[in-house]
Amino acid sequence: MDYQPKGVCSKQIHFDIVDNKVKNVSFYGGCNGNLQGISRLIDGMDVNEAISRIEGIRCGFKPTSCPDQLAQALKQAVGN
């Protein structure tokens, strides 16, 4: 699935959900090293576990962050 995040530096998030596990996460734009780290850390994680861990993270004074936007994308993908 491709998701266009809002309010962050990254321009697009791509991921797959296979057997309720997060797979193949990649971000386009944003803080490359940090986003690669997040992508690798949640690879293979249960979707709901990933959402609970990253939802609500803020970036500085912004009301959201790239991890939070990924959580929103995952929620949308699973219908939450």
PDB file as gemmi writes it, atoms N, CA and C in Angstrom:
CRYST1    1.000    1.000    1.000  90.00  90.00  90.00 P 1                      
ATOM      1  N   MET A   1       0.849  -1.178   0.000  1.00  0.00           N  
ATOM      2  CA  MET A   1       0.000   0.000   0.000  1.00  0.00           C  
ATOM      3  C   MET A   1       0.889   1.235   0.000  1.00  0.00           C  
ATOM      4  N   ASP A   2       0.453   2.256  -0.659  1.00  0.00           N  
ATOM      5  CA  ASP A   2       1.130   3.546  -0.649  1.00  0.00           C  
ATOM      6  C   ASP A   2       0.242   4.543   0.084  1.00  0.00           C  
ATOM      7  N   TYR A   3       0.887   5.377   0.889  1.00  0.00           N  
ATOM      8  CA  TYR A   3       0.173   6.359   1.700  1.00  0.00           C  
ATOM      9  C   TYR A   3       0.894   7.686   1.588  1.00  0.00           C  
ATOM     10  N   GLN A   4       0.139   8.767   1.398  1.00  0.00           N  
ATOM     11  CA  GLN A   4       0.727  10.104   1.337  1.00  0.00           C  
ATOM     12  C   GLN A   4       0.567  10.758   2.708  1.00  0.00           C  
ATOM     13  N   PRO A   5       1.672  10.862   3.464  1.00  0.00           N  
ATOM     14  CA  PRO A   5       1.592  11.441   4.809  1.00  0.00           C  
ATOM     15  C   PRO A   5       1.309  12.940   4.772  1.00  0.00           C  
ATOM     16  N   LYS A   6       0.806  13.429   5.894  1.00  0.00           N  
ATOM     17  CA  LYS A   6       0.461  14.848   6.011  1.00  0.00           C  
ATOM     18  C   LYS A   6       1.212  15.461   7.189  1.00  0.00           C  
ATOM     19  N   GLY A   7       1.761  16.659   6.983  1.00  0.00           N  
ATOM     20  CA  GLY A   7       2.382  17.402   8.067  1.00  0.00           C  
ATOM     21  C   GLY A   7       3.785  16.971   8.434  1.00  0.00           C  
ATOM     22  N   VAL A   8       4.447  16.179   7.563  1.00  0.00           N  
ATOM     23  CA  VAL A   8       5.806  15.703   7.834  1.00  0.00           C  
ATOM     24  C   VAL A   8       6.681  15.889   6.598  1.00  0.00           C  
ATOM     25  N   CYS A   9       7.963  15.640   6.754  1.00  0.00           N  
ATOM     26  CA  CYS A   9       8.912  15.824   5.654  1.00  0.00           C  
ATOM     27  C   CYS A   9       8.820  14.738   4.588  1.00  0.00           C  
ATOM     28  N   SER A  10       8.498  13.515   4.988  1.00  0.00           N  
ATOM     29  CA  SER A  10       8.427  12.445   3.992  1.00  0.00           C  
ATOM     30  C   SER A  10       7.231  12.677   3.076  1.00  0.00           C  
ATOM     31  N   LYS A  11       7.377  12.256   1.837  1.00  0.00           N  
ATOM     32  CA  LYS A  11       6.358  12.500   0.813  1.00  0.00           C  
ATOM     33  C   LYS A  11       5.479  11.282   0.560  1.00  0.00           C  
ATOM     34  N   GLN A  12       5.990  10.088   0.863  1.00  0.00           N  
ATOM     35  CA  GLN A  12       5.212   8.875   0.632  1.00  0.00           C  
ATOM     36  C   GLN A  12       5.732   7.756   1.528  1.00  0.00           C  
ATOM     37  N   ILE A  13       4.808   6.914   1.971  1.00  0.00           N  
ATOM     38  CA  ILE A  13       5.158   5.729   2.750  1.00  0.00           C  
ATOM     39  C   ILE A  13       4.609   4.526   1.998  1.00  0.00           C  
ATOM     40  N   HIS A  14       5.448   3.519   1.829  1.00  0.00           N  
ATOM     41  CA  HIS A  14       5.004   2.268   1.208  1.00  0.00           C  
ATOM     42  C   HIS A  14       5.176   1.150   2.230  1.00  0.00           C  
ATOM     43  N   PHE A  15       4.213   0.236   2.261  1.00  0.00           N  
ATOM     44  CA  PHE A  15       4.314  -0.935   3.130  1.00  0.00           C  
ATOM     45  C   PHE A  15       3.375  -2.004   2.615  1.00  0.00           C  
ATOM     46  N   ASP A  16       3.605  -3.217   3.078  1.00  0.00           N  
ATOM     47  CA  ASP A  16       2.717  -4.339   2.814  1.00  0.00           C  
ATOM     48  C   ASP A  16       2.279  -4.895   4.154  1.00  0.00           C  
ATOM     49  N   ILE A  17       1.136  -5.538   4.152  1.00  0.00           N  
ATOM     50  CA  ILE A  17       0.674  -6.293   5.316  1.00  0.00           C  
ATOM     51  C   ILE A  17       0.457  -7.724   4.843  1.00  0.00           C  
ATOM     52  N   VAL A  18       1.216  -8.642   5.447  1.00  0.00           N  
ATOM     53  CA  VAL A  18       1.146 -10.053   5.096  1.00  0.00           C  
ATOM     54  C   VAL A  18       0.878 -10.837   6.375  1.00  0.00           C  
ATOM     55  N   ASP A  19      -0.233 -11.567   6.402  1.00  0.00           N  
ATOM     56  CA  ASP A  19      -0.611 -12.339   7.592  1.00  0.00           C  
ATOM     57  C   ASP A  19      -0.623 -11.470   8.851  1.00  0.00           C  
ATOM     58  N   ASN A  20      -1.170 -10.261   8.713  1.00  0.00           N  
ATOM     59  CA  ASN A  20      -1.285  -9.282   9.796  1.00  0.00           C  
ATOM     60  C   ASN A  20       0.064  -8.803  10.334  1.00  0.00           C  
ATOM     61  N   LYS A  21       1.106  -8.945   9.527  1.00  0.00           N  
ATOM     62  CA  LYS A  21       2.444  -8.472   9.883  1.00  0.00           C  
ATOM     63  C   LYS A  21       2.843  -7.344   8.926  1.00  0.00           C  
ATOM     64  N   VAL A  22       3.540  -6.351   9.454  1.00  0.00           N  
ATOM     65  CA  VAL A  22       4.036  -5.236   8.647  1.00  0.00           C  
ATOM     66  C   VAL A  22       5.281  -5.688   7.897  1.00  0.00           C  
ATOM     67  N   LYS A  23       5.319  -5.447   6.599  1.00  0.00           N  
ATOM     68  CA  LYS A  23       6.449  -5.855   5.764  1.00  0.00           C  
ATOM     69  C   LYS A  23       6.805  -4.737   4.786  1.00  0.00           C  
ATOM     70  N   ASN A  24       8.056  -4.734   4.374  1.00  0.00           N  
ATOM     71  CA  ASN A  24       8.533  -3.881   3.268  1.00  0.00           C  
ATOM     72  C   ASN A  24       8.222  -2.399   3.443  1.00  0.00           C  
ATOM     73  N   VAL A  25       8.472  -1.858   4.621  1.00  0.00           N  
ATOM     74  CA  VAL A  25       8.207  -0.434   4.865  1.00  0.00           C  
ATOM     75  C   VAL A  25       9.314   0.399   4.233  1.00  0.00           C  
ATOM     76  N   SER A  26       8.914   1.417   3.501  1.00  0.00           N  
ATOM     77  CA  SER A  26       9.890   2.367   2.970  1.00  0.00           C  
ATOM     78  C   SER A  26       9.261   3.755   2.932  1.00  0.00           C  
ATOM     79  N   PHE A  27      10.087   4.734   3.205  1.00  0.00           N  
ATOM     80  CA  PHE A  27       9.675   6.136   3.184  1.00  0.00           C  
ATOM     81  C   PHE A  27      10.404   6.822   2.048  1.00  0.00           C  
ATOM     82  N   TYR A  28       9.750   7.786   1.424  1.00  0.00           N  
ATOM     83  CA  TYR A  28      10.375   8.612   0.389  1.00  0.00           C  
ATOM     84  C   TYR A  28      10.421  10.033   0.921  1.00  0.00           C  
ATOM     85  N   GLY A  29      11.633  10.542   1.070  1.00  0.00           N  
ATOM     86  CA  GLY A  29      11.830  11.841   1.691  1.00  0.00           C  
ATOM     87  C   GLY A  29      11.952  11.672   3.202  1.00  0.00           C  
ATOM     88  N   GLY A  30      12.226  12.755   3.882  1.00  0.00           N  
ATOM     89  CA  GLY A  30      12.349  12.699   5.341  1.00  0.00           C  
ATOM     90  C   GLY A  30      13.769  12.395   5.780  1.00  0.00           C  
ATOM     91  N   CYS A  31      13.933  12.063   7.037  1.00  0.00           N  
ATOM     92  CA  CYS A  31      15.239  11.790   7.647  1.00  0.00           C  
ATOM     93  C   CYS A  31      15.638  10.347   7.355  1.00  0.00           C  
ATOM     94  N   ASN A  32      16.413  10.161   6.337  1.00  0.00           N  
ATOM     95  CA  ASN A  32      16.707   8.844   5.780  1.00  0.00           C  
ATOM     96  C   ASN A  32      17.157   7.812   6.800  1.00  0.00           C  
ATOM     97  N   GLY A  33      18.143   8.110   7.600  1.00  0.00           N  
ATOM     98  CA  GLY A  33      18.667   7.132   8.557  1.00  0.00           C  
ATOM     99  C   GLY A  33      17.635   6.723   9.596  1.00  0.00           C  
ATOM    100  N   ASN A  34      16.957   7.700  10.170  1.00  0.00           N  
ATOM    101  CA  ASN A  34      15.939   7.394  11.178  1.00  0.00           C  
ATOM    102  C   ASN A  34      14.802   6.570  10.587  1.00  0.00           C  
ATOM    103  N   LEU A  35      14.380   6.915   9.384  1.00  0.00           N  
ATOM    104  CA  LEU A  35      13.259   6.209   8.778  1.00  0.00           C  
ATOM    105  C   LEU A  35      13.644   4.794   8.357  1.00  0.00           C  
ATOM    106  N   GLN A  36      14.899   4.592   7.956  1.00  0.00           N  
ATOM    107  CA  GLN A  36      15.358   3.231   7.682  1.00  0.00           C  
ATOM    108  C   GLN A  36      15.346   2.407   8.968  1.00  0.00           C  
ATOM    109  N   GLY A  37      15.755   3.019  10.063  1.00  0.00           N  
ATOM    110  CA  GLY A  37      15.761   2.332  11.350  1.00  0.00           C  
ATOM    111  C   GLY A  37      14.361   1.919  11.771  1.00  0.00           C  
ATOM    112  N   ILE A  38      13.409   2.833  11.675  1.00  0.00           N  
ATOM    113  CA  ILE A  38      12.026   2.518  12.028  1.00  0.00           C  
ATOM    114  C   ILE A  38      11.501   1.399  11.139  1.00  0.00           C  
ATOM    115  N   SER A  39      11.781   1.499   9.851  1.00  0.00           N  
ATOM    116  CA  SER A  39      11.313   0.490   8.902  1.00  0.00           C  
ATOM    117  C   SER A  39      11.823  -0.895   9.268  1.00  0.00           C  
ATOM    118  N   ARG A  40      13.088  -0.997   9.619  1.00  0.00           N  
ATOM    119  CA  ARG A  40      13.664  -2.294   9.976  1.00  0.00           C  
ATOM    120  C   ARG A  40      13.150  -2.802  11.316  1.00  0.00           C  
ATOM    121  N   LEU A  41      12.947  -1.890  12.252  1.00  0.00           N  
ATOM    122  CA  LEU A  41      12.487  -2.302  13.577  1.00  0.00           C  
ATOM    123  C   LEU A  41      11.082  -2.887  13.559  1.00  0.00           C  
ATOM    124  N   ILE A  42      10.202  -2.352  12.716  1.00  0.00           N  
ATOM    125  CA  ILE A  42       8.835  -2.878  12.722  1.00  0.00           C  
ATOM    126  C   ILE A  42       8.593  -3.947  11.667  1.00  0.00           C  
ATOM    127  N   ASP A  43       9.586  -4.240  10.832  1.00  0.00           N  
ATOM    128  CA  ASP A  43       9.413  -5.289   9.828  1.00  0.00           C  
ATOM    129  C   ASP A  43       9.107  -6.626  10.519  1.00  0.00           C  
ATOM    130  N   GLY A  44       8.014  -7.237  10.152  1.00  0.00           N  
ATOM    131  CA  GLY A  44       7.604  -8.501  10.734  1.00  0.00           C  
ATOM    132  C   GLY A  44       6.766  -8.372  11.988  1.00  0.00           C  
ATOM    133  N   MET A  45       6.567  -7.143  12.466  1.00  0.00           N  
ATOM    134  CA  MET A  45       5.792  -6.909  13.681  1.00  0.00           C  
ATOM    135  C   MET A  45       4.297  -6.993  13.377  1.00  0.00           C  
ATOM    136  N   ASP A  46       3.527  -7.479  14.327  1.00  0.00           N  
ATOM    137  CA  ASP A  46       2.073  -7.485  14.225  1.00  0.00           C  
ATOM    138  C   ASP A  46       1.587  -6.044  14.001  1.00  0.00           C  
ATOM    139  N   VAL A  47       0.628  -5.883  13.098  1.00  0.00           N  
ATOM    140  CA  VAL A  47       0.145  -4.547  12.743  1.00  0.00           C  
ATOM    141  C   VAL A  47      -0.329  -3.775  13.969  1.00  0.00           C  
ATOM    142  N   ASN A  48      -1.132  -4.395  14.814  1.00  0.00           N  
ATOM    143  CA  ASN A  48      -1.666  -3.680  15.980  1.00  0.00           C  
ATOM    144  C   ASN A  48      -0.577  -3.325  16.983  1.00  0.00           C  
ATOM    145  N   GLU A  49       0.410  -4.186  17.118  1.00  0.00           N  
ATOM    146  CA  GLU A  49       1.553  -3.885  17.991  1.00  0.00           C  
ATOM    147  C   GLU A  49       2.328  -2.684  17.453  1.00  0.00           C  
ATOM    148  N   ALA A  50       2.562  -2.670  16.139  1.00  0.00           N  
ATOM    149  CA  ALA A  50       3.274  -1.550  15.516  1.00  0.00           C  
ATOM    150  C   ALA A  50       2.514  -0.250  15.739  1.00  0.00           C  
ATOM    151  N   ILE A  51       1.205  -0.283  15.517  1.00  0.00           N  
ATOM    152  CA  ILE A  51       0.389   0.918  15.711  1.00  0.00           C  
ATOM    153  C   ILE A  51       0.505   1.414  17.151  1.00  0.00           C  
ATOM    154  N   SER A  52       0.386   0.505  18.107  1.00  0.00           N  
ATOM    155  CA  SER A  52       0.418   0.930  19.513  1.00  0.00           C  
ATOM    156  C   SER A  52       1.770   1.495  19.914  1.00  0.00           C  
ATOM    157  N   ARG A  53       2.833   1.040  19.274  1.00  0.00           N  
ATOM    158  CA  ARG A  53       4.177   1.538  19.622  1.00  0.00           C  
ATOM    159  C   ARG A  53       4.503   2.888  18.997  1.00  0.00           C  
ATOM    160  N   ILE A  54       3.998   3.165  17.789  1.00  0.00           N  
ATOM    161  CA  ILE A  54       4.435   4.372  17.088  1.00  0.00           C  
ATOM    162  C   ILE A  54       3.377   5.465  16.980  1.00  0.00           C  
ATOM    163  N   GLU A  55       2.127   5.152  17.247  1.00  0.00           N  
ATOM    164  CA  GLU A  55       1.079   6.168  17.161  1.00  0.00           C  
ATOM    165  C   GLU A  55       1.286   7.221  18.238  1.00  0.00           C  
ATOM    166  N   GLY A  56       1.118   8.473  17.863  1.00  0.00           N  
ATOM    167  CA  GLY A  56       1.202   9.573  18.816  1.00  0.00           C  
ATOM    168  C   GLY A  56       2.581  10.177  18.980  1.00  0.00           C  
ATOM    169  N   ILE A  57       3.598   9.609  18.333  1.00  0.00           N  
ATOM    170  CA  ILE A  57       4.940  10.204  18.393  1.00  0.00           C  
ATOM    171  C   ILE A  57       4.905  11.537  17.652  1.00  0.00           C  
ATOM    172  N   ARG A  58       5.516  12.535  18.263  1.00  0.00           N  
ATOM    173  CA  ARG A  58       5.548  13.859  17.648  1.00  0.00           C  
ATOM    174  C   ARG A  58       6.966  14.198  17.218  1.00  0.00           C  
ATOM    175  N   CYS A  59       7.077  15.056  16.228  1.00  0.00           N  
ATOM    176  CA  CYS A  59       8.374  15.527  15.737  1.00  0.00           C  
ATOM    177  C   CYS A  59       8.484  17.005  16.110  1.00  0.00           C  
ATOM    178  N   GLY A  60       9.287  17.289  17.128  1.00  0.00           N  
ATOM    179  CA  GLY A  60       9.438  18.672  17.569  1.00  0.00           C  
ATOM    180  C   GLY A  60       8.095  19.255  17.977  1.00  0.00           C  
ATOM    181  N   PHE A  61       7.760  20.398  17.410  1.00  0.00           N  
ATOM    182  CA  PHE A  61       6.504  21.065  17.739  1.00  0.00           C  
ATOM    183  C   PHE A  61       5.359  20.653  16.822  1.00  0.00           C  
ATOM    184  N   LYS A  62       5.642  19.772  15.865  1.00  0.00           N  
ATOM    185  CA  LYS A  62       4.590  19.296  14.960  1.00  0.00           C  
ATOM    186  C   LYS A  62       3.648  18.366  15.733  1.00  0.00           C  
ATOM    187  N   PRO A  63       2.381  18.351  15.364  1.00  0.00           N  
ATOM    188  CA  PRO A  63       1.434  17.471  16.053  1.00  0.00           C  
ATOM    189  C   PRO A  63       1.535  16.011  15.614  1.00  0.00           C  
ATOM    190  N   THR A  64       2.445  15.712  14.697  1.00  0.00           N  
ATOM    191  CA  THR A  64       2.598  14.355  14.167  1.00  0.00           C  
ATOM    192  C   THR A  64       4.071  14.118  13.851  1.00  0.00           C  
ATOM    193  N   SER A  65       4.366  12.958  13.297  1.00  0.00           N  
ATOM    194  CA  SER A  65       5.732  12.597  12.895  1.00  0.00           C  
ATOM    195  C   SER A  65       5.624  11.537  11.822  1.00  0.00           C  
ATOM    196  N   CYS A  66       6.743  11.176  11.230  1.00  0.00           N  
ATOM    197  CA  CYS A  66       6.726  10.099  10.236  1.00  0.00           C  
ATOM    198  C   CYS A  66       6.263   8.773  10.854  1.00  0.00           C  
ATOM    199  N   PRO A  67       6.734   8.386  12.057  1.00  0.00           N  
ATOM    200  CA  PRO A  67       6.209   7.165  12.661  1.00  0.00           C  
ATOM    201  C   PRO A  67       4.700   7.248  12.923  1.00  0.00           C  
ATOM    202  N   ASP A  68       4.231   8.390  13.406  1.00  0.00           N  
ATOM    203  CA  ASP A  68       2.805   8.562  13.647  1.00  0.00           C  
ATOM    204  C   ASP A  68       2.019   8.456  12.349  1.00  0.00           C  
ATOM    205  N   GLN A  69       2.554   9.023  11.276  1.00  0.00           N  
ATOM    206  CA  GLN A  69       1.880   8.931   9.984  1.00  0.00           C  
ATOM    207  C   GLN A  69       1.853   7.478   9.490  1.00  0.00           C  
ATOM    208  N   LEU A  70       2.907   6.726   9.761  1.00  0.00           N  
ATOM    209  CA  LEU A  70       2.900   5.302   9.417  1.00  0.00           C  
ATOM    210  C   LEU A  70       1.803   4.596  10.207  1.00  0.00           C  
ATOM    211  N   ALA A  71       1.650   4.925  11.485  1.00  0.00           N  
ATOM    212  CA  ALA A  71       0.576   4.326  12.287  1.00  0.00           C  
ATOM    213  C   ALA A  71      -0.790   4.654  11.690  1.00  0.00           C  
ATOM    214  N   GLN A  72      -0.969   5.889  11.244  1.00  0.00           N  
ATOM    215  CA  GLN A  72      -2.247   6.269  10.622  1.00  0.00           C  
ATOM    216  C   GLN A  72      -2.482   5.474   9.337  1.00  0.00           C  
ATOM    217  N   ALA A  73      -1.430   5.281   8.561  1.00  0.00           N  
ATOM    218  CA  ALA A  73      -1.533   4.502   7.327  1.00  0.00           C  
ATOM    219  C   ALA A  73      -1.895   3.049   7.630  1.00  0.00           C  
ATOM    220  N   LEU A  74      -1.264   2.476   8.655  1.00  0.00           N  
ATOM    221  CA  LEU A  74      -1.569   1.096   9.036  1.00  0.00           C  
ATOM    222  C   LEU A  74      -3.001   0.963   9.522  1.00  0.00           C  
ATOM    223  N   LYS A  75      -3.449   1.932  10.303  1.00  0.00           N  
ATOM    224  CA  LYS A  75      -4.829   1.916  10.783  1.00  0.00           C  
ATOM    225  C   LYS A  75      -5.812   1.974   9.611  1.00  0.00           C  
ATOM    226  N   GLN A  76      -5.513   2.814   8.654  1.00  0.00           N  
ATOM    227  CA  GLN A  76      -6.363   2.925   7.469  1.00  0.00           C  
ATOM    228  C   GLN A  76      -6.382   1.598   6.702  1.00  0.00           C  
ATOM    229  N   ALA A  77      -5.239   0.971   6.590  1.00  0.00           N  
ATOM    230  CA  ALA A  77      -5.125  -0.280   5.837  1.00  0.00           C  
ATOM    231  C   ALA A  77      -5.912  -1.426   6.465  1.00  0.00           C  
ATOM    232  N   VAL A  78      -5.974  -1.445   7.797  1.00  0.00           N  
ATOM    233  CA  VAL A  78      -6.686  -2.536   8.470  1.00  0.00           C  
ATOM    234  C   VAL A  78      -8.095  -2.131   8.900  1.00  0.00           C  
ATOM    235  N   GLY A  79      -8.485  -0.909   8.565  1.00  0.00           N  
ATOM    236  CA  GLY A  79      -9.846  -0.474   8.838  1.00  0.00           C  
ATOM    237  C   GLY A  79     -10.116  -0.049  10.261  1.00  0.00           C  
ATOM    238  N   ASN A  80      -9.092   0.434  10.954  1.00  0.00           N  
ATOM    239  CA  ASN A  80      -9.282   0.952  12.334  1.00  0.00           C  
ATOM    240  C   ASN A  80      -9.534   2.437  12.332  1.00  0.00           C  
TER     241      ASN A  80                                                      
END                                                                             
